């Protein structure tokens, strides 16, 4: 691929930000679960978070609360709402993967960068400030009143930017949250950042990079 888009649009948490829900869960439950049980707990917690964002929009604190509660029930653990609140409060403290600041800096002054994030308006500025490169536009789930992988956040972003699927290069480490929906919406130019979250899925048509340092070459910079 050597496509020069009007905008490069990014998933934020997981792709640019080190979204460390696993360690947050381990902090609270690692002492009462075996390592094998803990790994299963983390996988279930991830799956319930995805399930929680598929319906009508609700604040992300409720997404985390419900996902923790459902995971605890599945594992026979007493649910403490304060634990869910503490995990939610960690989100704005997380910074970028090590490759992100330099990788973004190579392109930020040439192509506008856009964050399309399943985040809240009051939390995301703290994450964006840690990226080390200017983000021209931030589109949140709260503003769109819907979470990815639903189509509505992408459509909100297109309306906000005044562009369409042919005008963007969408970058994500997740097929389930981003790249499948991008494919269905007709975004032909996609980059999968292989951070080990999910297996490759060539059906969806993308350029694979190992980290953000490889993005400049994709757009011919």
DAURUR-V338387 format. One line per field, one symbol per residue. ss: DSSP state (h for helix, s for strand, l for the rest). A space follows every 50 residues. Layout:
ss: ???
This chain:
ss: llllllssssslslllslllhhhhhhhhhlllllhhhhhhhhhhhhhhhh hhlllllllhhhhhhhhhhhhhhhhlllllhhhhhhhhhhhhhllslllh hhhhhllllllsssssslllhhhhhhhhhlllllllsssshhhhllllll lhhhhhhhhhhlllhhhsssssllhhhhhhhhhhlllllsssslllllll lhhhllsssllhhhhhhhlll
